[in-house]
């Protein structure tokens, strides 16, 4: 079924056509940095590369050795020039459009737009006044004054309501909203819209049928149990609306996330089935080509033109063209031509992780899998050898990019993907057959959906088992340097031969085994004796107080479930004895339901009235007792005494100033030799609430201060001085747009103590206790690994 990609057995020994590889790399390498550069930069690059190509062109025409030497260089320069011109033209078109002009002044206007992607739920929990859906569209006109000005530029609409949720690509809508600027050079504006669309035009017939098939597939899947109910539509058509967070986390931890976003492999499977069936029936070539083309068109409509699907479709079209013309299809040449063509058509793909992973995986399979299959099939059954070779080749090729996304290298991903691979093909073929039945008879589809459901159940079981493997991933530096180092190590492993390779393997196994043994016997994180950990959850708060025996007090959770879950998992927290939610802002509480799903939460403490919020209702539905936190309450958990200092009963002010403020103090266990530690957990209180605490008279001096409101400028200097901290912990997101922490605030903290730590710089930060006092250990980039205070 992979013949049409050029990886069939017959072609394994054929020489590779590498002529288009360098032009493809040049196209990508030129487009990517210019996406966020001024259009003038694109023009300069285009002039330089274009002129250089023209200067070398006469040497190509002379033929002989000069042609062989200069033709590839001219091709590279020409592709770089074309990429620069396309990017510059697109960016200029967006920047000078009436929509971008409106966005500069944050103007309000009526507009019409054509939907280009299915509406997707906005990340985070739904909140009153917060848009529920993100909708990508392309404007057709926008009202400027009294005139309707035609303009075709990409925009992103933020809206709520069932009318927006039911939209499908190709529908035209009319609405009004405020146009806001974006950080994406190829998106003209962000448009929050209140209320339903003013007008909705019907979709095209093809999109209407595809939308109906997706809807009925989702309906038929409702007869399946979880996780199959949400997993089958995700696997087949990329519909993750019913996918549970814990299932998505299993797939992420096992390196199988690509199965949740429809990839080119699904299209390859279905097109391979059509071509194989046509050949088995001895159909003519034109019939095979038309059948393959029809399958590509149908699949793109069903699964939507996601980057990996578009890559596979374009590559499949080239393969079908080669088949129609009776020419040999070369996989690498087709892949390179696909990269060049798609980037010149849509330069935004240059910055897409999905497109990069799809191209790298395909390239790895084409380059590495055939040779590995030949070698390994001498020692194992050929189907097994091919499955392992394909999984390993794809993983090896994608690893340098994956570390930028996941901060780790997974070894469990290879056996997990090999184990799941047979059922992926079965689920794809049988599932899409059921989707076709659903168009005719939803009742019949609901009956037969159990067959692909069995295949999906196996895939889910593999993901869950892989996620439970201890140390299935190795932490890795998540930046460009880390990616380049990993790429260099992979290249070295692939290029070495003979004794050099054997020695490298022995050294790698020895180092890896030693590291794994050290991690198992004496893990570097968390540090022994930790009492307080500030989790790096981005722009938000999550502070963990160790209550002993795998339990903890958790103060706030941040917004992203994965970040706080990872932090708690690394700390070995199985139970949250008390969950303190300081105030109802997303960056402090939105991950709370995920925490309650993943581990036991005995009770929660939150400001008065929190029980009626979205998060409060969700926690109560999960069976978590919710108590009001007001000044004067005292609670205990393990060795911790927790005194609630604010807010006062009936307090007024904004949500920040009504944050729950807690002074936590832990007495040392008898005979432990540890020192006591006290922490002030201040939520997001600002000057008004800080002055109120000062005047009310509670003891504010502590060993550790969690800096209020992420270190914003809204700090009262007298309040900070009154805390007299030995250590300050500032939870703040890297490159946040709020200006946190404010330089003035950091200067005040530095005047109080030299031990100031920030999650954006240091990652997770642990305060540990011992007979010599307190110390700080940072998970990464701490300056010094440990600093006594």
C-alpha positions in Angstrom: 0.0 0.0 0.0 3.0 2.3 0.0 3.9 1.6 -3.7 2.6 5.0 -4.8 5.0 6.8 -2.5 7.9 5.2 -4.2 8.9 2.8 -1.4 7.9 -0.4 -3.0 10.2 -3.4 -2.8 11.0 -3.2 -6.5 12.5 0.2 -6.1 14.6 -0.4 -3.0 17.8 -0.8 -4.8 17.2 2.0 -7.4 19.5 5.0 -7.2 18.0 8.0 -5.4 17.2 11.1 -7.4 18.5 13.9 -5.2 18.5 16.7 -7.7 15.5 18.6 -6.2 16.6 18.2 -2.6 18.8 21.2 -2.4 16.3 23.5 -4.2 13.6 22.3 -1.7 15.8 23.1 1.2 16.6 26.5 -0.3 13.0 27.3 -0.7 12.1 26.4 2.9 15.2 28.0 4.3 14.5 31.2 2.6 10.7 31.4 3.3 10.9 30.6 7.0 13.0 33.5 8.3 11.3 36.0 6.0 7.8 35.2 7.3 8.5 37.6 10.3 10.7 40.0 8.4 9.8 43.3 6.7 8.8 43.0 3.1 11.9 45.0 2.2 14.0 42.1 3.5 12.3 39.7 1.1 12.9 42.2 -1.8 16.6 42.4 -1.0 17.0 38.6 -0.8 15.1 38.2 -4.1 17.3 40.7 -5.8 20.5 39.2 -4.6 19.6 35.6 -5.4 17.9 36.5 -8.6 20.9 38.4 -9.9 23.3 35.7 -8.9 21.2 33.1 -10.8 21.1 35.3 -13.9 24.9 35.8 -13.7 25.4 32.0 -13.6 22.8 31.2 -16.2 25.2 31.6 -19.3 27.5 28.9 -17.8 24.6 26.5 -17.8 23.9 27.1 -21.5 27.5 26.2 -22.5 27.0 22.6 -21.4 29.7 20.2 -20.5 31.3 20.2 -17.1 30.3 23.8 -16.4 26.6 22.9 -16.8 26.9 20.0 -14.3 28.6 22.3 -11.8 26.4 25.4 -12.1 23.0 24.0 -12.9 22.3 22.9 -9.3 23.5 26.2 -8.0 21.2 28.1 -10.4 18.3 25.9 -9.4 18.9 26.7 -5.7 19.2 30.4 -6.3 16.1 30.5 -8.5 14.0 28.7 -5.8 15.3 31.0 -3.1 14.5 34.0 -5.3 11.0 32.7 -5.9 10.4 32.0 -2.2 11.5 35.5 -1.3 9.2 37.1 -3.9 6.2 35.0 -2.8 6.7 35.7 0.9 7.3 39.4 0.3 4.2 39.6 -1.9 2.0 37.8 0.6 3.2 39.9 3.6 2.8 43.1 1.6 -0.7 42.1 0.5 -1.7 41.5 4.1 -0.1 44.7 5.5 -1.6 47.1 3.0 -5.0 45.6 3.1 -8.0 47.6 4.5 -8.3 45.0 7.2 -4.8 45.5 8.5 -5.4 49.3 8.4 -8.5 48.8 10.6 -6.6 46.5 12.9 -3.9 49.2 13.5 -6.6 51.5 14.9 -8.7 48.7 16.5 -11.6 49.8 14.4 -15.0 48.2 14.3 -16.5 47.3 10.9 -18.9 45.0 9.1 -17.4 42.3 6.8 -18.1 39.1 4.9 -15.7 36.2 5.0 -15.5 32.7 3.6 -14.8 30.0 6.2 -11.5 28.1 5.4 -11.2 25.7 8.4 -13.7 24.0 10.7 -14.4 26.0 13.9 -12.3 24.6 16.7 -12.9 25.0 20.5 -10.8 27.7 22.0 -8.2 26.4 24.5 -9.0 26.7 28.1 -12.3 26.4 29.9 -15.3 28.4 28.6 -16.0 31.6 30.5 -18.7 34.2 30.4 -17.8 36.8 27.7 -15.0 34.7 26.4 -15.2 33.4 22.8 -15.8 29.7 22.5 -14.5 29.1 19.0 -11.6 30.0 16.8 -12.5 30.2 13.1 -10.1 30.7 10.3 -11.6 32.6 7.3 -10.7 34.8 4.3 -12.5 38.1 3.9 -14.3 39.1 0.7 -15.1 42.7 1.6 -15.0 45.0 4.6 -16.9 48.2 5.2 -14.7 51.3 5.4 -16.9 54.3 6.2 -19.9 54.0 3.9 -18.0 51.9 1.3 -17.7 48.2 0.9 -14.1 47.6 0.0 -13.2 44.2 -1.7 -10.3 42.5 0.0 -9.2 38.9 0.2 -6.9 38.4 3.2 -6.8 35.8 6.0 -8.4 36.6 9.4 -9.2 34.7 12.6 -12.7 35.1 14.0 -13.4 34.6 17.7 -17.0 33.8 18.4 -19.5 31.9 20.5 -22.8 30.1 19.8 -24.2 27.1 18.0 -24.5 29.0 14.7 -20.7 29.5 14.6 -20.0 25.9 15.7 -22.0 24.4 12.8 -20.1 26.3 10.1 -18.1 24.3 7.5 -15.5 25.4 5.1 -16.7 27.3 2.0 -19.6 28.9 3.8 -19.8 32.7 3.5 -20.8 34.7 6.6 -21.5 38.3 7.3 -20.8 39.8 10.7 -19.4 42.8 12.6 -16.5 43.0 15.0 -13.5 44.9 16.3 -10.4 44.3 14.2 -7.3 43.7 16.3 -3.6 43.2 15.3 -1.9 39.8 15.4 1.7 38.5 15.6 1.2 36.5 12.4 2.5 38.4 9.4 0.2 36.4 7.1 -3.0 36.9 9.1 -4.5 40.4 8.7 -6.5 40.6 11.9 -8.1 38.9 14.9 -11.8 39.7 15.0 -13.8 39.1 18.1 -17.5 38.9 17.2 -20.5 39.1 19.6 -23.7 37.2 18.7 -24.5 35.0 15.8 -23.5 35.8 12.1 -25.9 38.3 10.5 -26.0 36.2 7.3 -24.9 32.6 6.4 -24.6 31.3 2.9 -24.8 27.6 2.2 -21.6 25.6 1.7 -20.6 24.1 -1.6 -22.1 20.7 -2.4 -18.8 18.8 -1.8 -18.2 20.5 1.6 -21.8 19.9 2.6 -21.6 16.2 1.9 -18.2 16.0 3.7 -19.6 17.9 6.7 -22.6 15.5 6.8 -20.2 12.5 6.7 -18.1 13.8 9.5 -21.3 14.6 11.6 -22.8 11.1 11.0 -19.5 9.4 11.7 -19.3 11.2 15.0 -22.9 10.2 15.7 -22.3 6.5 14.9 -19.3 6.6 17.2 -21.5 7.5 20.1 -22.4 3.8 20.5 -18.8 3.0 21.3 -17.4 3.2 24.8 -14.6 5.7 25.7 -11.9 6.2 24.6 -12.9 4.6 21.3 -15.8 7.1 21.0 -13.6 10.1 20.7 -10.6 8.3 19.2 -12.2 6.9 16.0 -13.3 10.3 14.5 -9.9 11.7 15.5 -8.0 9.0 13.8 -10.1 9.0 10.6 -10.9 12.7 10.0 -9.1 14.7 12.7 -12.3 15.4 14.7 -11.1 15.6 18.3 -14.3 17.1 19.7 -15.1 14.0 21.8 -11.6 13.1 22.7 -10.9 12.9 26.4 -7.9 14.8 27.8 -6.5 11.7 29.5 -6.5 9.8 26.1 -4.7 12.7 24.4 -2.1 12.6 27.2 -1.5 8.9 26.7 -0.9 9.4 23.0 1.4 12.4 23.7 3.5 10.4 26.3 3.8 7.5 23.9 4.8 9.5 20.9 1.6 8.6 19.0 0.1 12.1 18.9 0.3 12.0 15.1 -2.6 9.5 15.1 -4.9 12.1 16.6 -4.3 14.6 13.8 -4.9 13.0 10.4 -1.6 12.4 8.7 -0.4 11.5 5.2 -0.2 7.9 6.2 -4.0 7.7 6.3 -4.2 9.1 2.8 -1.4 6.7 1.7 -3.4 3.7 3.1 -6.6 4.6 1.3 -5.0 5.5 -2.0 -2.9 2.3 -1.8 -6.2 0.3 -1.3 -7.7 1.9 -4.4 -4.7 1.4 -6.6 -4.2 -2.2 -5.3 -7.8 -3.0 -6.0 -7.6 -1.6 -9.5 -4.5 -3.6 -10.3 -6.0 -6.8 -8.8 -9.0 -6.3 -11.1 -6.6 -5.7 -14.0 -8.1 -2.2 -14.6 -6.5 0.0 -17.2 -4.0 2.6 -16.2 -6.4 5.5 -16.7 -8.9 3.8 -14.4 -6.3 3.4 -11.7 -5.2 7.1 -12.0 -8.8 8.4 -11.8 -9.6 6.1 -8.9 -6.5 7.3 -7.0 -7.2 11.0 -7.8 -10.8 10.6 -6.6 -9.7 9.1 -3.3 -7.3 11.9 -2.8 -10.0 14.5 -3.4 -12.5 12.8 -1.1 -10.0 12.3 1.7 -8.9 15.9 1.6 -12.5 17.0 1.8 -13.2 14.7 4.7 -10.0 15.2 6.7 -9.7 18.9 5.7 -6.5 20.4 4.1 -4.2 20.0 7.2 -0.5 20.5 6.4 0.3 16.8 6.5 -2.7 15.9 4.4 -1.9 18.6 1.8 1.7 17.3 1.6 0.5 13.7 1.0 -2.1 14.8 -1.5 0.4 16.8 -3.5 2.9 14.0 -3.4 0.2 11.5 -4.4 -0.8 13.7 -7.4 2.8 13.7 -8.6 2.9 9.9 -8.3 -0.4 9.5 -10.2 0.9 11.8 -12.9 4.0 9.7 -13.3 1.8 6.6 -13.5 -0.3 8.1 -16.2 2.7 9.1 -18.2 4.3 5.7 -17.8 7.4 7.1 -16.0 9.1 5.8 -13.0 8.1 7.5 -9.8 11.0 8.6 -7.5 9.9 9.2 -3.9 12.6 11.8 -3.0 12.1 13.8 -6.1 8.3 13.8 -5.6 8.8 14.9 -2.0 11.2 17.7 -2.9 8.9 18.9 -5.7 6.0 18.8 -3.2 7.9 21.0 -0.7 8.8 23.5 -3.4 5.3 23.7 -4.9 3.4 23.9 -1.6 5.8 26.5 -0.1 5.5 28.7 -3.2 1.7 28.3 -3.1 1.3 28.8 0.7 4.5 30.1 2.3 2.8 30.0 5.8 3.5 26.2 5.7 7.2 27.0 6.2 6.4 27.8 9.9 4.1 24.8 10.4 5.3 22.1 12.8 2.8 19.7 11.2 4.2 20.3 7.7 7.8 19.9 9.0 7.1 16.7 10.8 5.2 15.3 7.8 8.0 16.1 5.4 10.7 14.8 7.7 8.9 11.6 8.5 8.3 10.9 4.8 11.9 11.8 3.9 13.2 9.5 6.7 11.1 6.6 5.5 12.2 7.1 1.9 15.9 7.4 2.8 16.4 4.9 5.6 13.5 2.4 5.7 14.4 0.5 2.5 18.0 -0.3 3.5 17.0 -1.2 7.0 14.2 -3.4 5.8 16.6 -5.3 3.5 19.1 -5.8 6.3 16.7 -6.7 9.1 14.6 -9.0 7.0 17.5 -11.4 7.0 17.0 -11.8 10.8 13.3 -11.4 11.3 10.0 -11.8 9.2 9.9 -9.2 6.5 6.6 -7.6 7.6 8.0 -7.1 11.1 11.3 -5.7 9.7 9.4 -3.3 7.5 7.2 -2.1 10.3 10.2 -1.5 12.7 12.2 0.2 9.9 9.4 2.6 9.0 8.6 3.5 12.6 12.3 4.0 13.5 13.1 6.0 10.3 10.1 8.3 10.9 11.0 8.8 14.5 14.7 9.4 13.9 14.0 12.0 11.2 11.4 13.9 13.3 13.3 13.7 16.7 15.1 17.1 16.4 11.8 18.9 15.8 9.9 16.9 18.4 12.2 18.1 21.1 11.2 21.6 20.4 7.6 20.7 21.1 7.9 18.1 23.9 11.3 18.8 25.6 12.1 15.1 25.6 13.2 12.2 23.4 11.0 9.2 23.5 12.3 5.7 23.1 9.0 4.0 23.9 7.5 5.7 20.8 9.1 3.2 18.5 7.7 -0.1 19.9 4.4 1.6 20.5 4.0 2.7 16.9 5.1 -0.7 15.6 2.5 -2.4 17.8 -0.2 0.0 16.7 0.6 0.1 13.0 -1.4 -2.9 11.8 -4.5 -1.7 13.5 -4.1 1.9 12.2 -4.5 0.6 8.6 -7.5 -1.6 9.6 -9.2 1.2 11.5 -8.6 3.7 8.6 -10.0 1.4 5.9 -12.9 0.0 7.9 -13.7 3.4 9.5 -14.0 5.3 6.3 -16.1 2.4 4.9 -18.5 3.0 7.9 -18.4 6.8 7.2 -19.7 6.0 3.7 -22.4 3.8 5.1 -23.4 6.5 7.5 -24.2 8.8 4.6 -26.9 6.3 3.4 -28.0 4.8 6.7 -26.9 6.2 10.1 -28.6 3.2 11.9 -26.6 0.7 9.9 -23.4 2.6 10.6 -24.1 2.6 14.3 -24.3 -1.2 14.1 -21.1 -1.9 12.2 -19.0 0.8 13.9 -17.9 -1.8 16.4 -15.6 -3.5 13.8 -13.2 -0.5 13.4 -13.9 0.2 17.1 -12.0 -3.0 18.0 -9.0 -1.8 16.0 -9.1 1.6 17.7 -9.5 -0.2 21.2 -6.1 -1.9 20.5 -4.5 1.4 19.5 -5.8 3.0 22.7 -4.5 0.1 24.8 -1.1 0.4 23.3 -1.0 4.2 24.0 -2.1 3.6 27.6 0.4 0.9 28.2 3.2 2.9 26.7 2.3 5.9 28.8 2.8 3.8 31.9 6.3 2.7 31.0 8.7 4.3 33.6 11.3 6.5 32.1 9.9 6.1 28.6 11.3 9.5 27.7 14.6 11.2 28.2 14.6 15.0 29.0 16.2 17.1 26.3 17.1 20.8 25.9 14.0 22.3 24.1 15.6 25.0 21.9 17.5 25.3 18.7 20.8 24.3 20.3 19.2 21.1 21.7 17.6 20.3 18.3 20.9 20.8 16.5 22.9 18.7 19.0 20.4 15.9 18.6 20.4 16.1 14.8 24.3 16.0 14.9 24.2 12.9 17.1 21.7 11.2 14.8 23.7 12.0 11.7 26.9 10.7 13.3 25.1 7.4 14.2 23.9 7.0 10.7 27.2 7.9 9.0 29.5 5.8 11.1 30.4 2.3 9.7 32.2 -0.8 10.9 34.1 -0.7 14.1 33.5 3.0 14.6 29.7 2.3 14.7 30.1 -0.6 17.1 32.2 1.5 19.4 29.7 4.4 19.2 26.8 2.0 20.0 28.7 0.6 23.0 29.5 4.1 24.3 25.9 5.3 23.8 24.4 2.2 25.5 26.9 2.6 28.4 26.1 6.3 28.8 22.4 5.7 28.4 22.4 2.8 30.8 24.3 4.7 33.4 22.0 7.7 33.1 19.0 5.5 33.4 20.4 3.7 36.4 21.2 7.0 38.1 17.8 8.3 37.3 16.1 5.2 38.8 18.3 4.9 41.9 18.9 8.6 42.6 16.7 10.8 40.4 18.0 14.4 40.0 14.4 15.7 40.3 12.8 16.3 42.7 15.7 17.1 45.1 15.6 15.2 48.4 14.1 17.3 51.2 12.0 19.6 49.0 9.4 21.5 50.9 8.1 24.0 48.3 8.1 23.8 44.5 7.0 26.5 42.1 6.0 24.7 38.9 6.8 26.3 35.5 3.3 26.5 34.0 4.0 29.5 31.8 2.1 32.7 32.5 0.3 31.5 35.6 0.8 30.1 39.1 1.1 26.6 40.6 2.9 26.1 43.9 3.2 22.7 45.6 3.7 22.2 49.3 5.0 18.7 50.3 2.6 17.1 52.8 4.4 13.8 52.8 3.8 10.3 51.5 2.9 11.4 47.9 0.4 14.0 49.0 0.6 17.8 48.7 -1.1 21.1 49.1 -1.5 22.7 45.6 -1.9 26.4 45.4 -3.3 27.3 41.9 -2.9 25.2 38.8 -2.1 27.4 35.9 -4.1 27.2 32.6 -2.6 24.3 30.8 -3.4 20.9 32.2 -0.2 19.2 30.8 2.2 21.6 32.5 0.8 21.2 36.1 0.3 17.4 35.5 3.9 17.0 34.4 5.1 18.9 37.4 3.0 16.9 39.9 4.1 13.6 38.2 7.8 14.5 38.5 7.2 15.3 42.2 5.5 11.9 42.7 2.3 13.5 43.9 -0.6 11.0 43.9 -3.0 12.9 46.1 -3.8 16.6 46.6 -4.9 16.9 50.2 -6.0 20.6 49.7 -6.3 22.5 46.5 -6.2 26.3 47.1 -7.5 28.4 44.1 -6.7 32.0 44.8 -9.0 33.7 42.3 -11.0 32.9 39.2 -8.5 33.8 36.5 -7.7 31.3 33.8 -3.9 31.4 34.4 -4.6 30.3 38.0 -7.5 27.8 38.0 -8.3 26.5 34.5 -6.2 23.3 34.9 -7.9 22.4 38.2 -10.5 20.0 36.7 -7.6 18.1 35.0 -5.8 17.9 38.3 -8.9 16.4 39.9 -9.2 13.9 37.0 -5.7 12.6 37.2 -5.4 12.2 41.0 -7.5 12.3 44.2 -8.3 15.8 45.5 -9.7 15.7 49.0 -11.0 19.3 49.3 -10.6 22.7 47.6 -10.5 26.2 49.1 -11.4 29.2 47.0 -12.8 32.8 47.3 -16.5 33.3 48.3 -18.7 32.9 45.2 -16.2 30.7 43.4 -18.6 27.7 43.5 -20.8 29.3 40.9 -18.0 29.7 38.4 -17.3 27.3 35.5 -14.3 25.7 37.3 -16.2 25.7 40.6 -19.2 23.8 39.1 -16.8 21.4 37.3 -15.0 20.6 40.6 -18.3 20.0 42.4 -19.4 17.7 39.6 -16.2 15.8 40.1 -17.0 15.3 43.8 -14.5 17.8 45.2 -15.8 19.5 48.4 -15.4 23.3 47.8 -15.0 25.6 50.8 -14.9 29.4 51.0 -11.5 30.9 51.9 -11.9 34.0 54.0 -9.5 35.7 56.5 -9.3 34.0 59.9 -9.6 30.4 58.7 -6.8 28.0 59.7 -6.3 24.6 58.1 -3.7 21.8 58.5 -2.2 19.3 56.1 0.6 17.1 57.2 3.2 19.3 58.9 1.8 22.4 57.3 -0.3 25.0 59.2 -2.2 27.2 56.7 -3.5 30.6 57.9 -5.9 32.4 55.5 -5.0 36.1 55.7 -7.4 37.3 53.0 -9.8 38.2 51.6 -11.9 39.5 54.4 -15.6 38.4 54.4 -17.5 40.8 52.2 -14.4 42.3 50.6 -14.9 44.3 47.4 -12.5 45.1 44.6 -11.3 43.4 41.5 -10.7 39.6 41.3 -6.9 40.1 41.8 -7.4 42.0 45.1 -9.9 39.4 46.3 -7.3 36.6 45.9 -7.1 34.1 48.7 -3.8 34.9 50.6 -2.3 32.2 52.7 0.6 32.1 55.1 1.9 28.6 55.3 4.3 27.3 57.9 5.8 23.9 58.2 7.3 22.7 61.4 10.1 20.1 61.1 9.4 16.5 61.8 10.7 15.4 65.2 14.3 14.2 64.9 14.5 15.1 61.2 17.1 17.8 61.8 15.3 20.1 59.3 14.6 23.8 59.8 11.1 25.2 59.8 10.0 27.1 56.6 7.3 29.7 56.1 5.7 30.8 52.8 3.5 33.7 51.9 1.2 32.7 49.0 -0.1 36.0 47.7 -2.1 35.2 44.6 -2.4 38.3 42.4 -3.1 40.9 45.1 -2.1 44.5 44.1 -1.6 47.7 46.1 -5.1 48.0 47.6 -5.1 44.5 49.0 -1.5 44.7 50.1 -2.2 47.9 52.1 -5.2 46.2 53.6 -3.1 43.3 54.8 -0.5 45.7 56.2 -3.1 47.6 58.2 -4.9 44.5 59.5 -1.9 43.4 61.4 -1.2 39.7 60.6 2.4 38.5 60.6 3.8 38.9 57.1 7.4 38.1 57.5 8.3 34.7 55.9 11.2 32.7 54.6 9.7 32.4 51.1 7.6 35.0 49.2 5.6 34.0 46.2 5.7 37.3 44.4 2.3 38.8 44.0 0.8 39.0 40.5 3.7 37.6 38.6 5.9 40.5 39.6 3.7 43.2 38.0 4.4 46.9 38.7 1.3 47.0 41.0 3.3 46.4 44.2 3.4 48.4 47.4 7.0 48.8 48.6 6.0 48.7 52.3 4.2 45.4 51.8 7.2 43.8 50.1 9.5 45.1 52.9 7.2 43.7 55.6 7.5 40.2 54.2 11.3 40.2 54.8 11.8 37.2 52.5 14.9 35.1 52.4 13.9 33.7 49.0 11.4 35.1 46.4 9.7 32.9 43.8 8.2 34.6 40.7 5.9 32.5 38.6 5.9 34.1 35.1 5.7 33.0 31.5 8.6 33.5 29.1 8.1 36.3 26.6 4.7 37.2 28.1 3.0 40.3 26.7 2.1 41.8 30.1 5.6 43.1 30.9 5.9 40.7 33.9 8.0 40.9 35.9 8.3 44.7 36.0 11.9 45.9 36.3 11.0 48.2 39.2 9.5 45.2 41.1 12.6 43.1 40.5 14.8 45.9 41.8 12.8 46.1 45.0 13.1 42.3 45.4 16.8 42.4 44.8 17.1 45.1 47.5 15.4 42.6 49.9 17.4 39.5 49.1 19.9 38.1 46.6 17.9 34.9 46.2 15.4 35.7 43.6 14.1 33.0 41.2 11.8 33.1 38.2 10.1 30.2 36.4 10.7 31.7 33.0 14.5 31.6 33.6 14.9 28.7 36.0 12.0 26.3 35.2 10.6 24.4 38.2 12.1 25.8 41.4 12.4 23.8 44.7 13.1 25.1 48.2 14.6 22.4 50.2 15.2 22.1 54.0 18.1 20.6 55.8 20.2 20.9 59.0 22.2 23.8 57.5 19.1 25.9 56.5 17.2 26.5 53.3 18.5 26.0 49.8 17.2 26.4 46.3 17.5 23.9 43.5 16.3 24.7 40.0 15.4 22.1 37.4 17.2 24.0 34.7 19.5 27.0 34.2 19.6 28.0 37.8 22.9 29.9 37.5 24.3 27.7 40.3 22.8 24.2 40.7 22.2 24.9 44.4 22.4 28.0 46.4 22.4 28.1 50.2 20.4 30.9 51.6 
